């Protein structure tokens, strides 16, 4: 284990047909030109990716001598029966119920935010303990949690998801965060 390492956190490239749609784990095709986003994601070390095709394809495009390791802990939150619906078609009372019990409510019968936080935290602890540079390609939900963990603070509901097709390079020294480079790959 080295004392200095970097972790690149990348959100999959833009998808087709996702505007206004609750798609969570639903497979969505990548938008034309998605490869140009990935070509800007510099980094080194092992590549971890959500098994979702939109993440896995981007990670495979990044290549790397060690290949891509998919990890189910990097999957987007499961929105159950809400997936594939327009957000505007989901009953208001259901959205209100979720807002009242954010960490325990299972939207559409899927996964609670608390479960997302626990599984992503387990992934982070594993990667961070290795202390080796790596790249992570995942979704907005897991990235919100990963960024909070990198900041050494609890996840907050208001934490924004990074835009699709962006990446943030984090540097650590002696297992402490030293700085965060600005987002790269912005549209």
C-alpha positions, -999 to +999 in steps of 0.1 A: +000+000+000+013+034-009+008+065+013-004+087-016-032+076-040-060+090-061-096+080-067-114+092-098-152+094-092-171+094-126-208+095-134-217+076-165-220+095-197-254+111-207-282+087-215-310+088-241-346+093-229-339+100-193-352+136-190-380+137-165-380+099-160-374+079-129-351+053-143-329+041-113-316+007-123-335+005-156-311+000-184-308+032-205-289+036-237-260+060-238-264+091-259-245+094-292-210+107-286-207+093-251-172+081-259-159+117-259-168+120-222-148+089-212-117+100-232-113+129-207-113+107-176-076+103-168-065+082-139-046+052-129-052+019-112-080-006-111-114+004-126-145-003-106-180+000-122-216-005-115-228-036-135-253-013-153-245-012-190-242+026-190-214+024-164-198-008-175-195+003-211-178+036-201-155+017-178-145-008-205-138+021-228-114+035-203-095+002-204-066-003-182-041-030-176-060-044-147-094-044-165-128-036-151-142-050-118-180-046-116-194-042-081-231-044-072-226-019-044-222+007-071-256+002-086-281+031-087-308+031-061-337+006-069-369+026-073-391-005-077-423+001-095-415+038-100-387+029-125-397+038-161-423+063-149-422+100-154-416+117-121-446+138-128-468+107-130-457+094-095-485+102-070-477+133-050-486+116-017-460+089-024-433+115-030-444+132+002-442+100+021-407+094+008-397+130+018-410+124+054-390+092+059-362+096+034-338+071+049-363+043+055-390+047+029-388+023-001-399+043-032-420+021-054-412-008-030-376-007-040-346+003-019-344+028+009-318+056+009-304+042+041-297+009+023-280+028-005-258+046+020-248+014+038-238-005+006-219+024-009-202+030+024-191-006+025-176-002-010-158+030+000-143+014+031-130-015+010-114+008-016-101+034+008-085+007+030-066-006+000-050+028-004-043+023-041-053+046-069-084+036-088-112+048-110-149+044-101-177+047-127-212+048-112-245+067-109-257+099-094-271+083-062-239+064-052-217+094-062-236+116-038-228+092-010-192+087-022-185+125-022-199+128+013-176+100+024-146+116+007-154+148+025-155+128+057-190+138+066-225+122+067-246+120+035-272+148+033-304+146+013-296+180-003-262+168-016-263+173-054-255+146-079-228+155-104-239+159-140-238+129-163-204+126-180-184+143-153-156+131-131-138+144-100-103+134-091-096+130-054-061+129-039-052+114-006-020+115+014-015+092+043-052+083+040-062+119+045-078+140+018-055+166+005-075+183-022-101+178-048-095+187-084-123+206-102-148+185-121-136+174-155-156+166-186-183+193-181-205+199-210 
